[in-house]
Amino acid sequence: MGKTAIIFPGQGSQKVGMAQDLYEHDAQATDVLNTAQDALDFDLLETMFTDKEGKLNQTENTQPALVTHSMALYRALNNIDADYTMGHSLGEYASLVASGVLSFEDAVKIVRKRGQLMADAFPNGVGGMAAVLGLDYDKVDEICRSLSTDDEIIEPANINSPGQIVVSGHKTLIDKLAQEGKSLGAKRVMPLPVSGPFHSSMMQVIEQDFADYIDQFEWHDAAFPVVQNVNAQGETDAETIKQNMIKQLYSPVQFIKSTEQLIEDGVDHFIEIGPGRVLSGLIKKINRDVKLTSIQTLEDVKGWNEDE
């Protein structure tokens, strides 16, 4: 019998109207959404459902919105038993709630603060990220090293799949790579619509503020292993997990290694819970033989619950 991993997407998967179907028709999901609304200092539900003020794509709002949507879906599912859990960047916080490391209310407060610190770390235009398509990690790493100087850096940030590596760093170097990418062998280099150099060493500037903030919350040992972005290892110890979540701010997301580790540990079914199918698409490029299930709407929840 194969094992199951539940996985949660990160930033970029948000969309206006997210979780509205759940709010109107599922009591457990509604409870999750109301808990988040009460825990936060802004109108989260309006931002998710209608976004009249155009705030959803600001990282301090995106982060709690995505964790809330993922957990509303998760709580609405019957008999969702997992052997492991994993999230991509922000999605790792949903995996911490699913495995009992953090309460949901604490997690949304933490990711709200995380988003605010990330947004305020640098003035607009200083940092950025880009997806490099068609090159492997070693080649991208080599290019980043050759472009970086004492004053400006560019680094691999999300090691997503063979042929898709996201880089992060000073925007001047991101722009340079975008211009020169094809001549360096990349199929394409696509600058991403983000405001900062996330998952690069530049983000160490917020390490202490974030560490101080998350200290006020209770961190518990995980009920089942969380495969962490930083080291691609399944962890259950509360303090280890917490320290890795601090390092996650400025370390690359080891998504290929994490996926391969899960498969090596016997996982043959990945259940992606949250808007979009981004992670399922990446996993398909890493290993074509595993089963993938996507839960992103009320209809998906109903389908799962009927089958169970």
N, C-alpha and C positions, 0 to 999 in steps of 0.2 A: 504493500500500500504506500503510495507516494505521499509526500508531505505538502502542506499548503502554506503560502506566505501571503499576507495582506499587505498591500503597498499603497502609498498615498502620494499624489502629485504635488509639485511645488508651484512657484510663481509662473505665470504665463498661461495657466489653465483657467483663470477666472473669466467669467462673462456675466453681463447684465442679465438678471432674471434667475441667477443661480439659487437653487434651493427653494424657490417660491412654490413649486409643485408639492414639495414635502411639507412646507409650512401649512398649506391649506388642507392636507389630506392625511397626515400621519402624526399621531399624538406624540410618539417618542421623539420624532424629529423636531416637532414643534417645541417640545420641552428644551431640547438642545439649543435651538435658535433663540428662544426667549432667555435662556441662561446667559448666552453670549451677549445678547442685547443689554441685559441688566449689568453685566460685568464690565462693560466698556464705557468709555467717555464720549462716544459719538453714536450717531444713528446707523448702526451696522446693517439692520434689516432694510432700511431705505436704500442704503448704498448697494446692497446685494441685489435687491429686487428691481429698483427703477433707476438708481444712480443719476437722479436729476441734476445733481451738482458736479457730476463728472469726477468723483473722488475714488472710484473703485481701483483704478490702476496706480494710485499712489501707494507705495510699498507698505506704509504704516496701516493702511486700510485693507490692502490686498491680503496681507498675511493672516489677520484674524478671520477674514471672509472665507478664505480657502480652508483653514483648519475647521471652521464652523461647518462648512458644507460637507467636508469629508466625514466629520463626526456625526452630523445629522443623518447621513446615509448609513453609516456604520451602526448607529443605535437602532435604526429602523429594520435592520436585517435580523432574521431569525437564525439561530443555530450557526453562527459564523465562527467556526472553530479554526484557529490558526496555530501552526507550529512556530512560525516566525513572523516578524513584521519589519517593514522597511519603508522609509519615505525619502523623497528626493528633496534635499535641502530643507525648505520650510516644511515639506510633508513629513519630515522626521518627527515633528511635534505631534502630528496626528497619531503617528505610530507609538509615541510615548503615552498618549492617552489610552489608546487601544490596549496597550500592555500593562496599564496601571501604574506607570512611573509618575505621571502627573495627573491631577484632576483636570477635567475639561476646562473648568473656570480659570484655574491657574494657567493653563496652557494658552488660552486666548489673551490673557493679560501679558504673559511673557512675549508672545509673538507681536502684540501691539507695540510693546516697548522695543523689541528687536527691530521692528520696522522703522520706528522713530529714530533710533540710534543709527541705523543704516542710512536713512534718508538724510540725516544731519551730519554725517561723517565728513562729507566733502561738499563744497559748493557745486552747483550744477555745472556740467561741462568738464569737470576735472577727471572723472573716472567713467568707465564704460565697460561693456562686454560685447563679444561677438561670437557667433557660431562658425567654426571652421569645418567645412564639409569636404570629405574625400581624402583626408590625411589621417594617419594613425597617431597615437599619443606621442611616441618617441620623436616623430618628425615635427609635430606641433611644438613640443617642448624645446627642441633644438632651435626652431625659428624664434620662439619667444626669448630664448637666451641670447640669440644674436641681435635681437632688436632692443633688448633692455640695456639701460645705461645706469650710471650711479644715481642719477636723478629721477629716472622714469622707468617703470617696470611694466611688463606684460607677462602673464603666467597662465598655464592651463588651470581652469577653474571647475568645469564639470566634465568629467570623463564619462560621457554618456553612452556611446556605442562605438564599435569600430567604424571610423569614418565620420563621427560627429563629436568633436571636442570643442567645448566653449572656453574661450580665453577671457581674461579679465585684467584690468590695469588702467594705466593712464590713457585718457581718450586720444591723445596725440598718437600714441603707438597703436591703439585699436584702429584709428583711421588709416594709419600707414599700412597696417596689415591688410585692411580692406582693399586698399589700392593695389598692393603688391601681391596679394594672395595667389592669384592665378599664376603669376610668374614663379612663385615659390612651390607650385604644384597642387594647390588646393582647387577643388572644383568651384567652390564659392566661399566667400567670407561674408557673413550677414551680420552687420551690427544689430544688437538687440535693443528693444525699447526699455532699457533700464537706466536708472539715474546714477548708479554707482558701480565701483569695482568690486562687486560681491565675490566672496570666496577667493580673494587674493590677499597677499600679505599686507596690502594697504589697509585692510579692515582691522588690523591689530590695534588701531587707534581707539576702537570702541570696546576692546576686550575687557578692561577693568570695570568700566561703567556697567557693562552687561553682566559680568560676574557678580558685581555687588548687588545688582537688581534681583537676579534669580536666586540669590542666597536666602531671601525672605520666604521662599516657597518650600513646601515639603516634597522631597524627591524620594520615591519608594523603589525597592528592587522590582524588576520587571517580572510579570507572571510568566512570560515566555520571551525568548531572546529578541532583542532589537538589533538588526544588522545596521551598524552605524556608518554614516557617510565618510567619516574621517579615516577609519581603519578597515572597513569592509569586514568587520568581525561581529559575531553575535554576542551581545553583552546583556547581562542581567543585573549587575551591581549598580546601585543607585548613584554612588559617587563617581564611578567610572563613566557612566552615561552622562552625568551632569558636566564633568570636565570635558568630555568629547563634544558636548553641545556648545561649549564656549569656543573650543578649537575650530568647530565647524564654520564659524563666522569667517575665518581667514584661511581655511584649508580647502583643497579641491574636493569635490563630491566624487567619491570613488564608485560610480554606479556600475561600471562594467565588472570590477572586482567583486562588488557586493552581490550582484546577480549571479556571477559564477560561483561564489561561495555558497549561496543558497542552493544552487543546483547540485553542487558537490555534496551538500548536506542532505540531499534527498528530496528537495522541493521540485515538484513537477507541475504545480498549479499555482499561478499568481493571480490574485484577485485585486484589481485596481479599483480603489474606492475614492471617488471625487470627480470633478468635471473633466471631461476630455479623456483621450486615450494615449496621452504622450508616452507614459512609461511602458504601456503594452507595446507600442511601436518600437521603443528602444530595445526592449527585451527580445522581441522578434528578431532584431538584427544581431543580438548576442547569441541566441539559441532558438532555433526554429521548432524544436521538438516539445517545448513545454506548453501546457494548456493555459490560456489567458481568458479571464473573465473581467468585464468592465461593468461597474455599478456607478452610474452617474445621474440617474433620474428616478422618480417615483415608479415609473413603469419597470425599470430594472429591478428595483426593490421588490415589487409585487411578483415579478417573474421568479426571482430567487426564493422568496418566501413560499410561493406555490410549489416549487420544485422540492423544497426542503420538507 
